[in-house]
């Protein structure tokens, strides 16, 4: 039995019939459940769902969309949730609607966090060219490095050393942080910031919200055995980060699964 974390892009393929991978995702999830695997959601999913209310003027229509999404997530996961505690990330049974209501109650804090993230992302993007020029590299060269090899690259190693020194932060090994939600969050956030600072598979300044949710999905996903996304840039980023920390999670791209028909994970 495996613990499988699906990000919101995968749930979207499951929920919406007009998506290219809808039928494949239905079958894939059916296979997972038939083999007694545990499918997981997290508060990060509910934070993304909450965005629907802020992005649409038709409140009643938004609420219907939200109800449909929450019901679908409940059906897929059987209410298994990655839930942070003061010490660690646990898997507990909680209906997504309960988690969603808790997120809505704290949504002002989420909005502030998004604003701070937007400022941070803009700052990083303004400095990318200068950072890369120092080491005589360009974005396309860095972007061509496969994620599992990224941190083995000497230039990336030098960039990371300078980044950590400039920001007065340190990175700990996985064995030192794996039992602490706070430590996992802090260390993964640092490496996401580093990837943003060098422009590796970035979604651009306008997608700061997406980056913030990517970070939280990556944090919760560390408790799983398999992490599946259908966002190509995020797939490469999280694969690079999990490889860097040597986190024992298999990261998969949904579109690749659909084309290879690889079902036995």
Buried (B, 14 or more C-beta within 10 A) or exposed (E): EBBBBBBBBBBBBBBEEEBEBBEBBBEBBEEBBEEEBBBBBBBBBBBBBBBBBEEBEEEEEBEEBBEEBBBBBBBBBEBBBBBBEEEBBEBEEBBBBEBBEEBBEEBEEBEEBBEEBBEBBEEBBEEBEEBBEEBEBEBEEBBEBEBBEBBEBEBBEEBBEBBBEEEEBEBBEBEEBBEBBEBBBBBBBBBBBBBBBBBBBBBEBEBBBBBBBBBBBBBBBBBBBBBBBBBBBBBBBBBBBBBBBEBEBBBBBBBEBBEEEEEEB
